[in-house]
Structures are given as structure tokens and as C-alpha cells.
């Protein structure tokens, strides 16, 4: 019987990785989302290590007595998952780069349907003035391509302050 | 016959490598991929016949089942394989003609063939796998291929739509991975047959958590409301054949995984009521979205979401009749939805647009196209006597038979959804084919290579109608086997503990039980 009480350090690390990963996943910049996904993936990998029970000796038949081996199966799965995450990371990086080539930013753009509904709502109800009520003569595609990262606005203000 | 089982995965993978190596020789590439997918179709049909006597399990590399990976073909997976390989083959032939005919960005580039074959291999792997982690690997194979296909050409529009698709897909993969880790921690195995034996023994609370996690991961893939928002935005931007194969197959892989895990691992059906509500919301919200659409590709994407609700309804009924109808409905829907998207590709070609306000007069311009659209559209809406009607009738009958008030609500919801589908599609028909065109579109001929595969799929839809009796009998036998569970478990673990491959005797490997609540 393998000792199955989970290692507290691993559990806390998994918690931190998932918290930070989910936070980053909610960002608009694809690079940050990518980091979020990497962290989430690593959290899941550590979860597999916990699932395999306490660490033991190398699982080599003949060199280690059966009862003292680590469970090799979750390690094999983690290895597979790492390789898959690597491939996906490369693809996301390529996509972020392509987005930067096209629009000079790597933000996840608005859903076209969201933009359409925002426009319709603005036409229907002109009680407030915001960017949707202004007739900008842009197509939905152009509007969706705009950068909308709230975190960037702060830095712009700082830059403006420095200049003046 | 067991040597047949790995072929649907192995053949496309090898062909993908070959096609990649032949990237300078487009003609050879075409021959390789068409041959490979034809071989897969033939294998699948042979499997369909062979597994009617009982599931066939193969221990890969001759490692005994619970430790090694195994592939299992039973009636459900063989039927899925036949339908999916028929669909992939038709779509491939369609895209060949499209690529030859226009030199625009939608034309298949040299990576199109390898990627398409990898997609086919991933789908087959997910259908055949008898191991939860291998299902995950199958998902990742098909997802990686679908990422490449959906961003083919890398235009701004496709990158925009692709980003959402990729991020959502990766998130659901992480969920799935977490669920697998939980399963391993609780049961010490990821083999489906062994899990079917061990899961009933563990703490019910832990089992519920695992079930919820797995359902969440699959519901994102299958686009069950409220996890469906990514689909109608990302699918329509891809090239027509890619959208067609995605719409037909990828969501159904999620539905298949739901059927497999719900029937084999969680037969107690504790989440059935929740699934029923999700099914109702998926049907109604999806079809209301479709009614509001002007773009015909988006309209079809919304009907796709909506009709996933029917399948979830069938799964949630947890009766043999419900599963019978659900499996039949999956087969019907793969064929019809793919056919519709292929026909819309033709409409886009002839009419020069997919916007319903701009299209018009196609009935006069291309009467053959009108028939090609009308038949699957009516089939999807469920007009008797077509296969959509048979599938829906089976589901409604099963729902009435269960007889709870929730089941009756779902029956009413199903009828309303069916009527609204009819409304949305008739509206599309009126606008695209009957209204006077805004401007006379340029006369473009439809290449025969595109019409034939689309027509072939429409005919397959009709065959599902005429062969409705035998088909329902087959899906009924599949559902009975799913309800019994023992045929599947016995095929994988003949003596109740080990597969037929090699393994060290006497060492009871990894038999770990823990109690997540207090230290084990």
C-alpha cells in the first residue's frame, strides 16, 4: 500500500498555480492568456504527481523491491501532458505573433455578435454617450480589431504625465 | 478481426506523415489522403459488422489492459467510426475540387492534407479508446489539427475567431486533465473498464465531483449551453469544408464521450435532472439564436448548438429507448449538418455571399442546388418521413415513456425547437432561393467534384431514413449493450482483472484506495 496522504507543499503550489492561471486567463492579451494556460497546465501536472502517491524509489523491476517503487503511470501521463502543452504553447505563440503582425497588438478581439448587439442597443437607446453611440463609420470588423485592454490605459496616462 | 481495430487511427497518421513529406507533389498528396480515408471507411464498415457479435478489445503493444492502453470497438464506437469516416471522405473530396477550382485563400495549401488526416486520426482515436487518458490524447490530436485548420491562411478574421476557439478548447482540456488526475487519485486506474468496476466502490461524493468535472470538460467540447457561446462565433469563419467537418464531427466527439462515460462509469444517473435542464436550455437558446441570424453559416452554427440539446436529452433519459434514439440522432445529425454546410459552401460560390439579405433567386439560377439544400434542411427540421423525424420521434417517445414532468417539459421543448428550426430554415430558403436577387450574381458553374460529395452526403441522409428500421435495431442493440455494461468490461478484462496482453503475474498493481476527506 502506497502512502497516499498528499504532500502539503505540492497542494499549496497547485492552488497558487491555478489561482494565478485563472486570473491570467481572464486577461485580454493573448500573451498573458498563454502564461495562464501554461500555469494551469503545470498545476494539473502537479495534481497528477499527488494522485500517484508519495515519492518512492525509481520504478525499475529488479533494482527496486515492489513495495518501495514510485507509481510510474502518472509520471508517464504527466510526460505526455507536458509534450502536448509544449505543442499548444508554440501554436498560441505563433497566433499571438500573427495577431501582432496584423493589428500591432495581440488582444483577443470582441465577438462580432457582441459588437453588433452593442451597436443595435446604442441605436435603440441614445440616453448615454459612449463610443458605441458615435457613428464612427467603422465596420464591425474594424471595431473588433481595436485594442481594448484596460490595463494599458493606466500606463498610457503615466507616459503622458512624464511627457508633460 | 482484432487487427482491424487500430487501423482507423494508424492509417491516417501514417498517411499524414507521407502527405507532409510529399508537400511538393500536390497530386500525390491527394492520392495518399483519399486512399487513406477510403481505407478507413472500409475498415470501419468491416468493424461495424464484426462487433455486432460483441466488442473487440486490443491491448496495444501486448501490454495487459489496466496498465497498458487498449482500443475497444463496440457497436457504438463502430457506428460513430463509419459515419465519421464517410463524412471526412466526402469533405476531403469536396475540398479537392474546391482547391482545384479557385486559387483564392480558401484553396488547400500544402499542410491542409496532413492536418486533415491527423484530424481524422484524432477523431478515430477518441472513438476507439478504452482508456480515459487516451481519450484525452485523442482530443488533443484532433484539437491541434483543428487549430491549424480554423486559422488556415492566417487572415485577420480567422485569427480573431481562432483565438476564442483555441483558448476555450485549451481550457476544456485542462478541465479534462484535472478530472483524469482526480480519477487516478481516487481509483488508481484510468482504464474505462476497470473504472466501471472500481468507481461504484468509492465515496459517492468523490464520484459526483469526478462526474461533474468530466461532464463539464465534455460539455465545452459538445457546445452544451451555457458552454456553447464559442461555437457560433468561431466556426463560420473557416473555409466551407473545414466548417462542415468541424460542425459534423468535433461536437459529436464530445457527445460520444458523454454517452460513453455516463453509461459505463456513472450508471446511477445522479446528474440526469441537471442534464435535462441543460438540454432544454441548449435546444431553446440555440434555436432562438438561429432565428435571429442573417448569415446562413451562422444560422446553421446556431442550429448545430440547438440540436446538441436533443442528444443530451436522450443521454439524460438514462433508458435504453433514450440512448437508442440519442445514438441514432448523433448519426443522423453528423450527416445532415455536414451536408448542409457543404451545400452552403456551394451557395456561397454561386450566390457570391452567405448573407440572406444579399442572396436571392437561386432557385431559378441553380435548381439542382435548391434540391440539395431543401432535402437536408427539411431533414434537419424533422419533416416526416426523413431521418430527422425518426430520431426526434424516438426521443419524444422515450421522453413520454419516462413520464416525469421534467421529461414532458423536454418533450414540449423538443417539439417547439423542431418547429423553430423549420421556421429558421424556411426563412433561409425563402430568402436565398425565392426572393428577387439584389444584383444579378456572376454566372459561376458548380464544379462536379463539389456537387457530388455534397450530394452523396444528402443521399446518405436519405439512406438513414430508408434504412431507419435496421439502423434503429442496431442502435437499440448498442444501447442495450451500454445498459448492460458487462459486454464491454468482459471484452477488456476477460478474467475480471487483466487484459489478454503480457503482464507480470501476482503483483496487484496500483490498487490504491484513498479517502479524500480524511487521510487514507
Boltz contact constraints between the chains, C-beta under 6 A:
constraints:
  - contact:
      token1: [A, 2]
      token2: [B, 512]
      max_distance: 6.0
  - contact:
      token1: [A, 4]
      token2: [B, 514]
      max_distance: 6.0
  - contact:
      token1: [A, 4]
      token2: [B, 520]
      max_distance: 6.0
  - contact:
      token1: [A, 5]
      token2: [B, 519]
      max_distance: 6.0
  - contact:
      token1: [A, 33]
      token2: [B, 167]
      max_distance: 6.0
  - contact:
      token1: [A, 37]
      token2: [B, 170]
      max_distance: 6.0
  - contact:
      token1: [A, 40]
      token2: [B, 174]
      max_distance: 6.0
  - contact:
      token1: [A, 44]
      token2: [B, 174]
      max_distance: 6.0
  - contact:
      token1: [A, 44]
      token2: [B, 177]
      max_distance: 6.0
  - contact:
      token1: [A, 44]
      token2: [B, 178]
      max_distance: 6.0
  - contact:
      token1: [A, 47]
      token2: [B, 181]
      max_distance: 6.0
  - contact:
      token1: [A, 48]
      token2: [B, 181]
      max_distance: 6.0
  - contact:
      token1: [A, 51]
      token2: [B, 181]
      max_distance: 6.0
  - contact:
      token1: [A, 51]
      token2: [B, 184]
      max_distance: 6.0
  - contact:
      token1: [A, 51]
      token2: [B, 185]
      max_distance: 6.0
  - contact:
      token1: [A, 66]
      token2: [B, 507]
      max_distance: 6.0
  - contact:
      token1: [A, 71]
      token2: [B, 510]
      max_distance: 6.0
  - contact:
      token1: [A, 77]
      token2: [B, 133]
      max_distance: 6.0
  - contact:
      token1: [A, 84]
      token2: [B, 140]
      max_distance: 6.0
  - contact:
      token1: [A, 88]
      token2: [B, 170]
      max_distance: 6.0
  - contact:
      token1: [A, 91]
      token2: [B, 147]
      max_distance: 6.0
  - contact:
      token1: [A, 98]
      token2: [B, 154]
      max_distance: 6.0
  - contact:
      token1: [A, 98]
      token2: [B, 159]
      max_distance: 6.0
  - contact:
      token1: [A, 99]
      token2: [B, 159]
      max_distance: 6.0
  - contact:
      token1: [A, 102]
      token2: [B, 156]
      max_distance: 6.0
  - contact:
      token1: [A, 108]
      token2: [B, 163]
      max_distance: 6.0
  - contact:
      token1: [A, 109]
      token2: [B, 160]
      max_distance: 6.0
  - contact:
      token1: [A, 111]
      token2: [B, 233]
      max_distance: 6.0
